[in-house]
Amino acid sequence: MPTGKVKFYNKKAKFGFIIVDDTNREIFTRSKYLIDEISDGDNVDFSIEEHAKGALAKNVKKII
């Protein structure tokens, strides 16, 4: 399971971006794909699902 850091998460708009640790790739996520509540700077693990519009982070879980 990839790990990364939350670059930006807007709780009101319910979306954000995660930077993947190994590749520095920026991945989009939405609140419906979160297991834990996240904030900017949190370390997380997640699964990546590729779509025509780009990658999507799902099953996002905070690493404590």
Secondary structure, 3 states (H helix, E strand, C coil): CCEEEEEEEECCCCEEEEEECCCCCEEEEEHHHECCCCCCCCEEEEEEEEECCEEEEEEEEECC
